[in-house]
Amino acid sequence: MKVTPKKHLGQHFLINEAVCKKIVDAIPPCETPTSVLEIGPGKGAITKYLLERKDLVLHAFDIDHESIDYLKQTYPDFTGAHLADFLRADLTHYFQTRPIFVVGNFPYNISSQILFKCLEHRQQIPFILGMFQKEVARRIAEPPGSKEYGILSVLVQAFYEVKYLFSIEPGSFYPPPKVVSGVIRCIRNERSELPCNEALFFSVVKTAFNQRRKTLRNSLKNLCGALPAELSSKRPEQLNVEEYIYLTQYIESHGQN
């Protein structure tokens, strides 16, 4: 059965077998069978190696019916192929409350949205292994102080330990994308909840980075008239997660304008 990559879905099928195996090998061995959700399996390049792992119980979501039909035909014993949109799916329908490892060659045009949904369901998603455009992957994993450090860096690192694993050249895909790709691994940290108002935390981070050339004193003046002296003259990329939590707590206690 033929599966054609569709431009409007941002599909670039991975064809490098060594890379596929390297991605699956980055999932640590599980002591008990663990649910894995592959987003965007395409022609099953990664799926094939995931199915070989006896410690993984695989489900695959794709909105391309050709891909799902191909998986069902190629792997008739695989019952976890679903014509479903991860961004809209009710995860409890498929997994109840079981932990989920999220894995995939994420379509670049929705990769950030996928991460934000994972953040929403972080209590159920202890592990993310994703392929992104290299610049996005670097940004997510980047530490404070660099030009790449941004909104995604802070929000993801608030709940996950992030590591950039490796880059993938365009020739490993069909059709080859115009950019280099990067794979990152996110492992849930011990922070179950933020010790501050979470919605305000997200707002503080986004507001600060949306005006990243300004000092926090100027970019956050609509949220709080006066900031802590040690932070007010800094720029958003200079603060780590803990400092953003402290800043949010300060704005909470001193009132928003």
N, C-alpha and C positions, 0 to 999 in steps of 0.2 A: 504494500500500500504506500502511495506517495504522500509525503507531507511537505508542503511548500512553505518556506519561510515567508511570513507576511509583514510587509513594511509597516502597516498601520498598527501592528501589534508589537513592533520593535523587536522582532525575532531575529536572532543571530545564533544558529545552531552550533553548538560546540562539537568539533569533529576530531579534536586531538585526544586520542585515547589515554595517553600518559597524563595529560592534565585532568581528565575525568577521574582517573584513579587517584591522583594526588589530592583532589578535592575530597573524595570520599574517605581517603586515609586520614584526613584532618579531623574527622569525627572520632572522638575518643571511644575506646571499647566500653560497652555498657554492661553492667553486671546483670541487669534484668532487661527483657525485651522493652525497647523504648520507641515510642511513636515518633516518626520522622515525616514531616510534610515538605515535599519538594514542590516549589512554586515554579511553574513554567517548564515542564519536562521536555517539551519539544519532541524530538525523535528518540528520546530515552537514552541519550549518551551517558548521563550521570545515573539515571534510573537503573541501568543495567548493573552497575557496580553497587548501588544501594541494595538492590534485591539479593545480591550475594552475601550481604551481611546478615547473619542469623540473629544478631542481637538487636536488629532494627525491624520495626513494623512500619512499612512504608505506605504513605498516601501521597498522591500527586494531584495537584490542582492545575488546570489549564482552562482558559476560555476559548481555546482553539479546538473545535470538535475533531479536526483531522488528527491532532496530536493524541487526544484521548482515545479515539478509535484505533489509531496505530498501536498504542500501548496495549489495549485490550486484545488486539489481534496477535501482536507479537508475543505477549506474555499472558496467555489465557488463564493461568493460575493466579495472576495478580488481580485482586479484587479492589484495590485501593485507588484506581484511576477515576478521578471525578471531573466532570465538566463543571467547574466552579471558579468563581472569582474570589481570590483570597481577600481582596479589599472589602468585599461585601458579605463574605461567608460568615455564618454563625459557627464558630469553631467548636462550641459545645455539642452541636449536632453531629459532628464527626468524631470528636475526641472526648466528649463529656468533660471531666475535669483532669484528665491525664496530662502529664507534662508533654510538651511538643518540642522537638528539635526542628527548626525551620532551616531549610537548605535550598539553594537554587542559583541558577544563572538568571538573575533578576533582570527583567526588561528595564533598560536604562530610564525610560520615560516615567516609570512608576516606582523606581527603586526607593526613593525617599518616602513615598507613601507606604510602601511595604514596611519600612523601618518604623514609621510612626504607628502603624497598627500593631507591630510587635511590641512597641513600648506600651501601648494600651493594654496588651495582654501579657505583660512581662511576668506576672505571677505564674503563668502557665507555660511561658516560653523561656527556658533556662539557657538555650543555646541557639545561636544564629550563625550560619555559615553561608555567606553570600558573595556573589560576584557582581561588581559594580563597574561603572566607568572609573578608571584609575584615579582620577582627580577626586571623585566623590569618596572612593574607598580611603584614600590618603587623608581626606578631610575628617572622616569619621574617627579614624585612629590617631589623628594628630594630637600631640600634647599642647598645653597652653604655651603661648609666646610666639607662635608661628603665624604666617599670613593665612595658612590653610585652616587653622583652628577656627571653628565657627559654631553655628547653632546646632547642627547635627552632632558635632563633637561633644558639646556639653550635655545635650539631652540624652544621647546614647551612653556616654561615659558615666552619667549619673547612676545608671542601673546595670551597666555591663563593663567587664574588663575587655577591652578591644585590642586586637592584634592584627596588623597587616601581614598577611602570609606570603603572597607572591603576586607577580604581574603575569599577564597573558597577552601575547602579541596577537594582532588582528588575524594573522594567518591560521590561527587555531579554530576559526569560526567559518561557517558558511551561511550567508555571505559575510565576508570580513567587514567588521565595523570600521569606522574611520578613526577610532580611538583605541588606545591600549586599555585593557581591563585589569582590575585588581580584585583579589579575594581577601576578605577579612573574616575573622572569627570573633564572635562576641559571646562571652560566658558571663552569666548572671552573677553579680556581686552579692554581698551580704546585706545590702540596703533594701529592706522590704518596702519601706515608704520613705518619702522625704520628710524631714523634720520641719516642714514649712508648708504653706499653701501651694499645692502642686500647680494649680492653674496660674497662680501669680508667678511662680518660678518660671514656667514656660514663657509667660508674658515678659518677664524681666529679661530673660535670655534673648528672646526674639527682638525685643525693642532695642536692646543694647547693640546687637549685631546688625540690625537694619540700618544703624547709623555708626558703623564701626570706625569711621574716621574721627568721630567725636569722642571726647572724654565722657566717662559715665555721668559726670556732673551735668553735662549738657544733654546727653541722649536720654537720660532717665528723669529729667526734671518734671515731666508730666505725671510721673508715678510718685515722686517724692521730692519735696522742695530742697532738702539737704541730706546728703549721703554721708556715711562714715568718712572721716578725713583721710584715712589710709587707703580708701578705694576711689574717692571721688575724682581724682586726677588721672586715674588709669584708663586705658582703653579696653574694650571688651575682650580682646584676645589675650590679655594679660592675667585674667582671672581663671582659676581652676574651679572645679565643681563645688568644692567646699566653700569657696569664697562667694560663689553665686547663691548657695544656700544661705550663707550668712547675710548676704545683701538682701535676699528675699525676706528673711526674718526681720531685718531692720526696717524694711519698707512696711511690712505688716504691722509692726509695733508702733511705728511713727505715723501711720495713716497715709492713705493715698489721697492725692488731691482730687 
